[in-house]
Amino acid sequence: MSLSRLDDEDYPAVAMGQAAELLEVQPAFLRSLDAAGVVSPERSSGGHRRYSRRQLQRAARLRGLVDNGMNLDGAIRILELEDDLAAAHARIAELERRQADAAASQEDQP
């Protein structure tokens, strides 16, 4: 195995038991996230769930929302809205960059 994979946020390096321990949750919580389709871990050749760092961060965010009184469906919806907002911000930044580039190239025109 190449150690560079460990730097990859999407590399499924963490087994279910380790993930549950890191997040201080029961494995059933992680299984419920998988069943809801909000955190879908890779499967090892033996069928065991393997989580990436990005998935653990998402699960931790969901756990935080649930711990603060949100039900799982509400927590999932909040995460979806946060993802949509982040994508919108990225799109706005890209459009602003293109607009600035276009304005700069027009200024360079005689």
BELFEN-V248437 format. One record per residue. N is the residue number from 0. RES is the residue in three letters. PSI is psi in whole degrees, -180 to 180 (* if undefined). OMEGA is omega in radians with two decimals (none if undefined). NEAR is the number of other ideal C-beta (glycine too) atoms within 8 Angstrom. Layout:
BEGIN
n=N res=RES psi=PSI omega=OMEGA near=NEAR
n=N res=RES psi=PSI omega=OMEGA near=NEAR
END
This chain:
BEGIN
n=0 res=MET psi=137 omega=3.08 near=3
n=1 res=SER psi=131 omega=-3.13 near=4
n=2 res=LEU psi=-20 omega=3.12 near=6
n=3 res=SER psi=-23 omega=3.09 near=6
n=4 res=ARG psi=-30 omega=-3.13 near=9
n=5 res=LEU psi=-21 omega=3.07 near=7
n=6 res=ASP psi=-15 omega=-3.11 near=5
n=7 res=ASP psi=117 omega=-3.12 near=8
n=8 res=GLU psi=-19 omega=-3.09 near=6
n=9 res=ASP psi=2 omega=3.13 near=7
n=10 res=TYR psi=125 omega=-3.09 near=9
n=11 res=PRO psi=87 omega=-3.02 near=10
n=12 res=ALA psi=-11 omega=-2.98 near=9
n=13 res=VAL psi=124 omega=3.12 near=11
n=14 res=ALA psi=162 omega=-3.10 near=9
n=15 res=MET psi=-50 omega=-3.11 near=12
n=16 res=GLY psi=-42 omega=3.11 near=7
n=17 res=GLN psi=-43 omega=3.14 near=8
n=18 res=ALA psi=-46 omega=3.14 near=15
n=19 res=ALA psi=-41 omega=-3.14 near=13
n=20 res=GLU psi=-45 omega=3.14 near=7
n=21 res=LEU psi=-40 omega=-3.08 near=8
n=22 res=LEU psi=-7 omega=-3.09 near=12
n=23 res=GLU psi=49 omega=3.09 near=6
n=24 res=VAL psi=167 omega=3.02 near=9
n=25 res=GLN psi=149 omega=3.07 near=6
n=26 res=PRO psi=-29 omega=3.12 near=9
n=27 res=ALA psi=-34 omega=3.10 near=6
n=28 res=PHE psi=-45 omega=3.12 near=12
n=29 res=LEU psi=-38 omega=3.09 near=18
n=30 res=ARG psi=-36 omega=3.13 near=8
n=31 res=SER psi=-34 omega=3.08 near=9
n=32 res=LEU psi=-37 omega=3.09 near=11
n=33 res=ASP psi=-45 omega=3.14 near=11
n=34 res=ALA psi=-34 omega=3.13 near=6
n=35 res=ALA psi=-11 omega=3.13 near=8
n=36 res=GLY psi=14 omega=-3.09 near=5
n=37 res=VAL psi=-28 omega=3.00 near=9
n=38 res=VAL psi=105 omega=-3.08 near=11
n=39 res=SER psi=97 omega=-3.10 near=6
n=40 res=PRO psi=157 omega=2.99 near=14
n=41 res=GLU psi=165 omega=3.08 near=8
n=42 res=ARG psi=138 omega=3.06 near=7
n=43 res=SER psi=172 omega=3.12 near=8
n=44 res=SER psi=-26 omega=3.10 near=3
n=45 res=GLY psi=3 omega=3.10 near=4
n=46 res=GLY psi=6 omega=-3.13 near=5
n=47 res=HIS psi=142 omega=3.13 near=8
n=48 res=ARG psi=139 omega=3.08 near=12
n=49 res=ARG psi=127 omega=-3.05 near=13
n=50 res=TYR psi=145 omega=3.04 near=16
n=51 res=SER psi=168 omega=3.09 near=15
n=52 res=ARG psi=-39 omega=3.12 near=10
n=53 res=ARG psi=-42 omega=3.11 near=8
n=54 res=GLN psi=-38 omega=3.10 near=12
n=55 res=LEU psi=-38 omega=3.10 near=13
n=56 res=GLN psi=-42 omega=3.12 near=8
n=57 res=ARG psi=-44 omega=3.12 near=11
n=58 res=ALA psi=-38 omega=3.12 near=16
n=59 res=ALA psi=-40 omega=3.11 near=9
n=60 res=ARG psi=-43 omega=3.10 near=9
n=61 res=LEU psi=-43 omega=3.12 near=15
n=62 res=ARG psi=-42 omega=3.12 near=12
n=63 res=GLY psi=-42 omega=3.12 near=8
n=64 res=LEU psi=-43 omega=3.13 near=12
n=65 res=VAL psi=-41 omega=3.12 near=11
n=66 res=ASP psi=-25 omega=3.14 near=6
n=67 res=ASN psi=16 omega=3.01 near=6
n=68 res=GLY psi=-1 omega=3.14 near=4
n=69 res=MET psi=141 omega=3.02 near=9
n=70 res=ASN psi=166 omega=-3.03 near=6
n=71 res=LEU psi=-42 omega=3.14 near=10
n=72 res=ASP psi=-42 omega=3.11 near=6
n=73 res=GLY psi=-41 omega=3.13 near=9
n=74 res=ALA psi=-41 omega=3.11 near=12
n=75 res=ILE psi=-43 omega=3.14 near=11
n=76 res=ARG psi=-41 omega=3.10 near=8
n=77 res=ILE psi=-44 omega=3.11 near=10
n=78 res=LEU psi=-42 omega=3.10 near=13
n=79 res=GLU psi=-43 omega=3.13 near=8
n=80 res=LEU psi=-38 omega=3.08 near=8
n=81 res=GLU psi=-41 omega=3.10 near=8
n=82 res=ASP psi=-44 omega=3.12 near=8
n=83 res=ASP psi=-42 omega=3.14 near=8
n=84 res=LEU psi=-43 omega=3.11 near=8
n=85 res=ALA psi=-41 omega=3.10 near=8
n=86 res=ALA psi=-40 omega=3.11 near=8
n=87 res=ALA psi=-42 omega=3.10 near=8
n=88 res=HIS psi=-42 omega=3.12 near=8
n=89 res=ALA psi=-41 omega=3.13 near=8
n=90 res=ARG psi=-42 omega=3.11 near=8
n=91 res=ILE psi=-45 omega=3.13 near=8
n=92 res=ALA psi=-41 omega=3.11 near=8
n=93 res=GLU psi=-45 omega=3.13 near=8
n=94 res=LEU psi=-39 omega=3.09 near=8
n=95 res=GLU psi=-39 omega=3.10 near=8
n=96 res=ARG psi=-44 omega=3.11 near=8
n=97 res=ARG psi=-41 omega=3.13 near=8
n=98 res=GLN psi=-44 omega=3.12 near=8
n=99 res=ALA psi=-41 omega=3.11 near=8
n=100 res=ASP psi=-42 omega=3.13 near=8
n=101 res=ALA psi=-41 omega=3.13 near=8
n=102 res=ALA psi=-40 omega=3.13 near=8
n=103 res=ALA psi=-39 omega=3.14 near=8
n=104 res=SER psi=-30 omega=3.08 near=8
n=105 res=GLN psi=-35 omega=3.10 near=7
n=106 res=GLU psi=-29 omega=3.13 near=6
n=107 res=ASP psi=-17 omega=-3.13 near=5
n=108 res=GLN psi=140 omega=3.10 near=5
n=109 res=PRO psi=* omega=none near=1
END
